């Protein structure tokens, strides 16, 4: 792989605003009294207020508004589907086009880091010990919120690098790793401790942690078992899945063999990230095979448009029926029309399944909780994140089966409030 290809892979796709362009964009704000943009943010990041702050050149104030409401504000600025959330609610749409809220949020959080401003202050840990299981966005948010309330928080992560899907599953073109590292460092500066290479249920148990003084637990372990189709040839060399493909590429800064002719199966954002990875790392040809139409694809259209601009070829209306090989290696994939009997055959040396993920059976080793048939934990994350065990709470992908980062932030905040209420009542 050339150094230029690796550089392209690590470079953010969307350019950042500078002060002049940020001020110009913020000046388009209509200063709505009801701020529908703020109402449409699941995490309550409050774009109405931070856009006002930017408009009047109060950049630190904007950063403080964001960070106070969303400890992962810099990450969400890059990966949020803002076109269907805050920007969809923007009143400016009735005149010309919505304000670029995501880019303004990114500007403010980037300014925060560049200026050395620290809007969140560390609170002395005088309350009980609380454990987060998993270090994805829900756990990071929950841990940070509890630390700000004075709890002694430790996050346990089974992998070598914290961040969950943020570190292993989102292509750097959308979310550079240094941004994830900076956000996690901000959380650690609040007093949150992180122990990696520690799998709860195997390396440590809930009972052992209780013996160490932990009084409550939040399970935000995520879903890591990739789904595959049971078709002939699925075991050939060159067939992989999104979890393995993205999980190898990002931590190594793109130091993988992406394949020369790559076919990605799926139509969601993860499939787009796989195609982006292949294309930016130098694949001669990258193709996406999706069973439905472009309009029916679950990927956000802004991500699809970016992938199209990269030169990725889409083949809509086909589902894989056979992977063809020679000498044990992939040479082609055959697809059948989803709504008719048409056949397509694509030459390739790499096939990446990006058709969703599921909860791994090993999650049941954490605790004797109630699970759904899909191995997700039964908890009401829209209300209080409680499980059937009073001191264990759960939320994020391990409960809902997969959602956005900003929704995980919202869940983390809900869980923190619920844990605080539970421990406060226990202390009476």
C-alpha positions as CSV (number, residue, x, y, z in Angstrom):
1,X,0.0,0.0,0.0
2,X,1.3,3.5,-0.9
3,X,1.9,6.2,1.7
4,X,-0.5,8.4,-0.2
5,X,-3.3,5.8,0.2
6,X,-2.7,5.6,3.9
7,X,-2.7,9.4,4.1
8,X,-6.0,9.5,2.3
9,X,-7.5,6.8,4.6
10,X,-6.5,8.8,7.8
11,X,-7.6,12.2,6.5
12,X,-11.1,13.6,7.4
13,X,-13.4,13.7,4.4
14,X,-15.2,16.9,5.5
15,X,-13.0,20.0,5.8
16,X,-13.2,22.0,9.1
17,X,-14.7,25.5,9.4
18,X,-12.2,28.3,10.2
19,X,-13.3,31.2,12.3
20,X,-14.5,33.2,9.3
21,X,-16.6,30.4,7.8
22,X,-18.0,29.4,11.2
23,X,-19.1,32.9,11.9
24,X,-20.6,33.2,8.4
25,X,-22.5,29.9,8.8
26,X,-23.7,30.8,12.4
27,X,-24.9,34.2,11.1
28,X,-27.5,32.4,9.1
29,X,-29.3,31.3,12.3
30,X,-32.8,32.8,12.7
31,X,-32.4,32.7,16.5
32,X,-35.7,30.8,16.9
33,X,-37.3,31.2,20.2
34,X,-38.3,27.6,20.4
35,X,-35.1,26.3,18.7
36,X,-36.5,23.2,17.0
37,X,-32.9,22.1,16.3
38,X,-32.3,21.6,20.0
39,X,-35.6,19.7,20.4
40,X,-34.4,17.2,17.8
41,X,-31.1,16.3,19.5
42,X,-31.5,13.0,21.4
43,X,-28.5,13.8,23.7
44,X,-29.7,17.4,24.4
45,X,-26.5,19.0,23.0
46,X,-28.5,22.2,22.6
47,X,-27.4,23.5,19.2
48,X,-29.7,26.5,19.4
49,X,-27.6,27.9,22.2
50,X,-24.2,27.0,21.0
51,X,-24.9,28.4,17.5
52,X,-25.9,31.7,19.1
53,X,-22.6,31.7,21.1
54,X,-20.6,31.1,17.9
55,X,-22.6,33.8,16.1
56,X,-21.5,36.3,18.8
57,X,-17.9,35.0,18.7
58,X,-18.2,33.3,22.1
59,X,-16.4,30.2,21.0
60,X,-15.5,29.0,24.5
61,X,-19.1,29.5,25.6
62,X,-20.2,27.4,22.6
63,X,-17.7,24.6,23.6
64,X,-18.9,24.8,27.2
65,X,-22.6,24.4,26.2
66,X,-21.7,21.4,24.0
67,X,-19.4,19.7,26.5
68,X,-21.7,20.2,29.5
69,X,-24.6,18.5,27.7
70,X,-22.6,16.0,25.7
71,X,-19.2,14.8,26.9
72,X,-18.6,13.2,23.5
73,X,-19.5,16.4,21.6
74,X,-16.5,16.3,19.3
75,X,-17.2,12.7,18.3
76,X,-20.9,13.4,17.7
77,X,-20.1,16.4,15.6
78,X,-18.5,14.0,13.2
79,X,-20.7,10.9,13.2
80,X,-24.2,12.1,14.0
81,X,-26.8,11.7,11.3
82,X,-27.6,15.4,11.9
83,X,-29.4,15.6,8.5
84,X,-32.2,13.6,10.0
85,X,-32.0,15.1,13.6
86,X,-31.0,18.7,14.5
87,X,-30.6,19.9,10.9
88,X,-33.9,18.4,9.9
89,X,-35.6,20.6,12.5
90,X,-33.7,23.8,11.4
91,X,-36.2,26.5,10.5
92,X,-33.7,27.9,8.0
93,X,-34.7,25.0,5.7
94,X,-37.9,26.9,4.9
95,X,-35.8,29.7,3.3
96,X,-32.9,27.9,1.6
97,X,-31.1,25.1,3.4
98,X,-30.4,24.1,7.0
99,X,-27.5,25.4,9.0
100,X,-24.6,23.0,9.0
101,X,-25.0,22.3,12.7
102,X,-22.6,19.3,12.8
103,X,-19.7,21.3,11.3
104,X,-20.4,24.2,13.7
105,X,-20.3,21.7,16.6
106,X,-17.1,20.3,15.3
107,X,-15.6,23.9,15.0
108,X,-16.5,24.7,18.7
109,X,-15.1,21.4,20.1
110,X,-11.9,21.7,17.9
111,X,-11.5,25.3,19.2
112,X,-11.8,24.0,22.7
113,X,-9.0,21.5,22.2
114,X,-6.8,24.0,20.3
115,X,-7.1,26.7,22.9
116,X,-6.5,24.4,25.9
117,X,-9.9,25.3,27.3
118,X,-11.3,22.7,29.8
119,X,-15.1,23.4,30.3
120,X,-15.5,20.4,32.7
121,X,-13.9,20.4,36.1
122,X,-12.9,17.3,38.0
123,X,-15.1,16.6,41.1
124,X,-13.6,14.8,44.1
125,X,-14.8,11.2,44.3
126,X,-16.5,11.0,47.6
127,X,-19.3,8.6,46.7
128,X,-19.6,4.9,45.9
129,X,-17.6,2.9,43.4
130,X,-19.4,2.2,40.1
131,X,-18.3,0.0,37.3
132,X,-18.9,0.4,33.6
133,X,-18.7,-2.8,31.6
134,X,-17.5,-1.9,28.1
135,X,-16.1,1.4,26.9
136,X,-18.3,2.4,24.1
137,X,-20.2,5.7,23.9
138,X,-22.9,4.8,26.4
139,X,-20.4,3.6,29.0
140,X,-18.1,6.6,28.5
141,X,-21.0,9.0,28.8
142,X,-22.5,7.3,31.9
143,X,-19.0,7.1,33.5
144,X,-18.3,10.8,32.9
145,X,-21.8,11.9,34.2
146,X,-21.3,9.8,37.4
147,X,-17.8,11.2,37.9
148,X,-19.2,14.7,37.7
149,X,-21.6,13.7,40.5
150,X,-18.8,12.6,42.7
151,X,-18.8,8.8,42.1
152,X,-15.6,6.7,41.9
153,X,-15.9,5.3,38.4
154,X,-13.9,2.5,36.6
155,X,-14.5,1.4,33.1
156,X,-13.6,-2.2,32.2
157,X,-12.8,-2.9,28.6
158,X,-12.0,-6.4,27.2
159,X,-10.0,-5.1,24.3
160,X,-6.6,-3.3,24.3
161,X,-7.9,0.0,23.2
162,X,-11.0,1.8,24.8
163,X,-13.8,3.3,22.7
164,X,-15.7,0.3,21.5
165,X,-17.2,1.0,18.0
166,X,-15.6,4.4,18.0
167,X,-12.1,2.9,18.0
168,X,-12.7,-0.2,16.0
169,X,-15.7,0.4,13.8
170,X,-15.9,4.0,12.3
171,X,-13.6,4.8,9.4
172,X,-11.1,7.6,10.1
173,X,-12.4,9.6,7.2
174,X,-15.5,10.1,9.4
175,X,-13.8,9.9,12.8
176,X,-10.1,10.1,13.2
177,X,-8.7,8.0,16.1
178,X,-7.0,11.1,17.7
179,X,-10.4,12.6,18.2
180,X,-11.6,9.5,20.1
181,X,-8.4,9.5,22.1
182,X,-8.8,13.2,23.0
183,X,-12.4,12.7,24.1
184,X,-11.5,9.7,26.2
185,X,-8.6,11.7,27.8
186,X,-11.1,14.4,28.7
187,X,-13.2,11.7,30.5
188,X,-10.1,10.3,32.3
189,X,-9.3,13.9,33.5
190,X,-12.7,13.9,35.2
191,X,-11.4,11.0,37.4
192,X,-12.7,8.1,35.4
193,X,-10.4,5.1,35.4
194,X,-10.1,2.7,32.5
195,X,-8.9,-0.9,32.7
196,X,-8.3,-2.5,29.3
197,X,-7.8,-6.2,28.5
198,X,-10.3,-7.1,31.2
199,X,-13.4,-9.1,30.3
200,X,-16.0,-9.1,33.0
201,X,-17.3,-12.6,33.5
202,X,-14.0,-14.1,32.6
203,X,-11.0,-12.1,33.9
204,X,-13.1,-10.6,36.7
205,X,-16.6,-11.3,37.9
206,X,-19.4,-9.1,39.2
207,X,-19.1,-10.8,42.6
208,X,-15.4,-10.1,42.7
209,X,-16.0,-6.5,41.9
210,X,-18.7,-6.3,44.6
211,X,-16.1,-7.6,47.0
212,X,-13.8,-4.7,45.9
213,X,-16.5,-2.3,46.9
214,X,-18.4,-1.6,43.7
215,X,-22.0,-0.8,44.5
216,X,-23.5,-0.5,41.0
217,X,-22.8,-1.6,37.4
218,X,-23.7,-0.4,34.0
219,X,-23.5,-2.9,31.1
220,X,-22.7,-1.2,27.8
221,X,-20.8,-4.0,26.2
222,X,-22.0,-3.5,22.7
223,X,-22.7,-6.1,20.0
224,X,-19.6,-7.7,18.4
225,X,-20.8,-10.9,16.6
226,X,-20.9,-10.3,12.9
227,X,-23.7,-11.7,10.9
228,X,-22.9,-13.8,7.8
229,X,-25.0,-15.4,5.1
230,X,-24.9,-19.2,4.9
231,X,-24.0,-19.4,1.2
232,X,-21.6,-21.8,-0.7
233,X,-18.1,-20.4,-0.5
234,X,-18.4,-18.4,2.7
235,X,-15.4,-20.2,4.1
236,X,-13.1,-19.3,1.2
237,X,-9.9,-17.3,1.8
238,X,-10.8,-13.6,1.2
239,X,-14.2,-13.7,2.8
240,X,-14.5,-11.6,5.9
241,X,-17.0,-9.4,7.8
242,X,-17.2,-5.8,8.8
243,X,-16.2,-6.3,12.4
244,X,-12.9,-8.0,11.4
245,X,-12.3,-5.7,8.4
246,X,-12.8,-2.4,10.1
247,X,-11.4,-3.7,13.4
248,X,-8.1,-4.6,11.7
249,X,-7.9,-1.4,9.6
250,X,-8.4,1.4,12.1
251,X,-6.2,0.4,15.0
252,X,-3.4,-0.3,12.6
253,X,-3.8,3.1,10.8
254,X,-4.7,1.3,7.7
255,X,-1.9,-1.2,7.7
256,X,-3.9,-4.1,6.1
257,X,-4.3,-5.6,2.7
258,X,-7.7,-4.1,1.7
259,X,-8.1,-6.4,-1.4
260,X,-7.8,-5.4,-5.0
261,X,-11.4,-6.0,-6.2
262,X,-13.6,-5.8,-3.2
263,X,-17.3,-6.5,-2.8
264,X,-19.1,-5.3,0.3
265,X,-22.5,-6.9,1.1
266,X,-25.0,-4.6,2.8
267,X,-26.6,-1.2,2.6
268,X,-26.1,0.4,6.0
269,X,-23.5,2.9,7.4
270,X,-21.2,0.1,8.3
271,X,-21.2,-1.1,4.7
272,X,-20.4,2.4,3.6
273,X,-17.4,2.5,6.0
274,X,-16.2,-0.8,4.7
275,X,-16.4,0.4,1.1
276,X,-14.7,3.7,2.1
277,X,-11.9,1.7,3.8
278,X,-11.3,-0.4,0.7
279,X,-11.3,2.5,-1.7
280,X,-9.1,4.8,0.3
281,X,-6.6,2.1,1.1
282,X,-6.0,1.5,-2.6
283,X,-8.5,-1.1,-3.8
284,X,-8.6,-1.0,-7.6
285,X,-12.3,-1.5,-7.7
286,X,-14.8,-1.4,-4.8
287,X,-18.4,-2.6,-5.2
288,X,-21.5,-2.7,-2.9
289,X,-24.1,-5.5,-3.4
290,X,-27.4,-4.6,-1.8
291,X,-30.6,-6.5,-2.0
292,X,-33.0,-3.5,-2.2
293,X,-33.0,0.0,-3.8
294,X,-30.9,3.1,-3.0
295,X,-34.0,4.7,-1.4
296,X,-34.5,1.6,0.8
297,X,-30.9,1.4,2.0
298,X,-30.6,2.2,5.8
299,X,-27.4,4.1,5.3
300,X,-27.6,7.8,5.7
301,X,-27.7,9.4,2.3
302,X,-24.9,11.8,3.0
303,X,-22.7,8.7,3.6
304,X,-23.9,7.0,0.4
305,X,-23.2,10.2,-1.6
306,X,-19.6,10.3,-0.2
307,X,-19.0,6.7,-1.1
308,X,-20.4,7.3,-4.6
309,X,-18.0,10.3,-5.0
310,X,-15.1,7.9,-4.2
311,X,-16.0,5.9,-7.2
312,X,-17.6,2.9,-5.4
313,X,-20.0,1.0,-7.7
314,X,-23.4,0.0,-6.4
315,X,-25.3,-3.0,-7.5
316,X,-28.9,-2.7,-6.2
317,X,-31.5,-5.4,-6.1
318,X,-29.2,-8.4,-5.6
319,X,-28.6,-10.8,-2.8
320,X,-25.6,-13.2,-2.7
321,X,-26.2,-16.8,-3.5
322,X,-22.7,-18.2,-4.0
323,X,-19.1,-17.1,-3.5
324,X,-16.9,-18.7,-6.2
325,X,-13.3,-19.6,-5.6
326,X,-10.2,-21.2,-7.1
327,X,-7.5,-23.0,-5.1
328,X,-9.3,-22.0,-1.9
329,X,-9.4,-18.3,-2.6
330,X,-12.2,-16.0,-3.7
331,X,-12.5,-15.2,-7.4
332,X,-16.1,-14.0,-7.8
333,X,-19.4,-13.6,-6.1
334,X,-22.8,-14.5,-7.7
335,X,-26.0,-12.6,-6.8
336,X,-29.6,-13.3,-7.6
337,X,-32.2,-10.6,-8.2
338,X,-34.2,-9.9,-5.0
339,X,-37.4,-9.3,-6.9
340,X,-36.7,-11.4,-10.0
341,X,-34.6,-14.3,-11.3
342,X,-31.8,-12.1,-12.8
343,X,-28.2,-13.2,-12.0
344,X,-25.1,-11.0,-11.5
345,X,-21.5,-12.2,-11.2
346,X,-18.8,-9.9,-10.0
347,X,-15.1,-10.7,-10.1
348,X,-13.4,-10.1,-6.7
349,X,-10.7,-11.2,-4.4
350,X,-12.3,-9.9,-1.2
351,X,-15.8,-10.2,0.1
352,X,-16.9,-8.2,3.2
353,X,-20.2,-9.0,4.9
354,X,-21.7,-5.9,6.5
355,X,-25.2,-7.1,7.1
356,X,-25.4,-6.4,10.8
357,X,-24.1,-7.5,14.1
358,X,-25.6,-9.5,17.0
359,X,-24.9,-9.8,20.7
360,X,-22.3,-12.6,21.5
361,X,-23.3,-15.5,23.7
362,X,-20.5,-14.5,26.1
363,X,-22.5,-11.5,27.3
364,X,-24.4,-13.9,29.4
365,X,-21.3,-14.6,31.4
366,X,-21.4,-11.1,32.9
367,X,-24.4,-11.7,35.1
368,X,-27.6,-13.8,35.5
369,X,-29.7,-11.2,33.7
370,X,-32.8,-11.6,31.6
371,X,-32.0,-11.7,27.9
372,X,-34.0,-11.7,24.7
373,X,-33.7,-14.6,22.2
374,X,-31.2,-12.4,20.4
375,X,-28.9,-12.3,23.5
376,X,-29.7,-8.6,24.1
377,X,-30.3,-7.5,27.7
378,X,-33.9,-6.7,28.8
379,X,-33.9,-3.2,30.1
380,X,-35.9,0.0,29.5
381,X,-33.3,2.4,28.4
382,X,-35.9,5.0,27.4
383,X,-36.9,5.2,31.1
384,X,-34.2,4.1,33.6
385,X,-32.0,1.4,32.1
386,X,-32.9,-0.9,35.0
387,X,-32.4,-4.7,34.6
388,X,-34.0,-7.4,36.8
389,X,-31.1,-7.1,39.2
390,X,-31.4,-3.9,41.2
391,X,-27.7,-2.8,41.2
392,X,-27.1,-3.6,37.5
393,X,-28.2,-1.2,34.7
394,X,-27.8,-1.6,31.0
395,X,-28.1,0.4,27.8
396,X,-26.7,1.0,24.3
397,X,-26.4,-1.6,21.6
398,X,-26.5,-4.5,24.0
399,X,-30.1,-3.5,24.8
400,X,-31.4,-2.0,21.6
401,X,-29.5,-4.1,19.1
402,X,-27.7,-1.2,17.4
403,X,-28.3,2.5,17.3
404,X,-26.5,5.8,16.7
405,X,-23.7,7.2,18.8
406,X,-25.8,10.2,19.9
407,X,-28.5,7.9,21.0
408,X,-25.9,6.0,23.1
409,X,-24.9,9.3,24.7
410,X,-28.5,9.9,25.6
411,X,-28.8,6.4,27.1
412,X,-25.6,7.0,29.1
413,X,-27.0,10.1,30.6
414,X,-30.3,8.3,31.5
415,X,-28.4,5.5,33.1
416,X,-26.2,7.9,35.2
417,X,-29.3,9.6,36.5
418,X,-30.9,6.2,37.4
419,X,-27.7,4.9,39.1
420,X,-27.4,8.1,41.1
421,X,-31.0,7.8,42.2
422,X,-30.6,4.2,43.1
423,X,-27.4,4.7,45.1
424,X,-28.8,7.8,46.8
425,X,-31.8,5.8,48.0
426,X,-29.6,2.9,49.1
427,X,-27.5,5.3,51.2
428,X,-30.5,6.6,53.2
